[in-house]
Amino acid sequence: MANLKLAGSKFLKVSAERSPEFSGKLAVKTNIKIDNLDKVKDAKDALRLDYTFEVDYGDLGKIEIKGILFLTGDAKTNKELLKLQKDKKYDSPEYVGLTNLIIQKASIKALELEEELGLPIHMKLPTLSVKKD
């Protein structure tokens, strides 16, 4: 991932809903899917990654974000990523790096939506603590 840089991003779909009548047990499930990874036409060493980021709260509600990341990298890195996509090798360090980029972009938008709708935060936020000697 060291040879891969984020050149741009945009959201294609942002959807959020919350049930006003919820009561019961809450289970939060997050799903990240790389829908497509392909070369950008007319751009040297650029890739387009289409993704879907979902946070499912069961009967309480749901957040869905679809977007695109534009990535630049050297020809070798790009070829390797396209091969991993074709071979469906999703557990490689390079593919995990792509997933982390999606999390960075989509989680910020999801946090905004959770705040607006009063939904629980889908991830654990960092906290500070005092070190005791």
KAJO-V144897 format. One record per pair of residues at least 24 apart in sequence whose ideal C-beta (glycine too) atoms are under 6 Angstrom apart, sorted by the first residue. I is the first residue (numbers start at 1). J is the second residue. If there is no record, write none. Layout:
I | J
I | J
This chain:
1 | 97
3 | 73
3 | 74
3 | 77
4 | 71
4 | 73
4 | 77
5 | 72
7 | 70
7 | 72
8 | 70
9 | 69
9 | 105
10 | 68
11 | 67
12 | 66
12 | 67
13 | 66
14 | 65
15 | 64
16 | 63
16 | 113
16 | 117
17 | 61
17 | 62
18 | 61
18 | 117
18 | 119
19 | 60
19 | 61
22 | 59
22 | 60
27 | 58
28 | 57
28 | 122
29 | 56
30 | 55
30 | 122
32 | 99
32 | 102
37 | 85
45 | 72
45 | 75
45 | 78
46 | 72
47 | 71
47 | 78
51 | 102
53 | 106
55 | 110
55 | 122
61 | 119
63 | 110
63 | 113
65 | 106
65 | 109
69 | 101
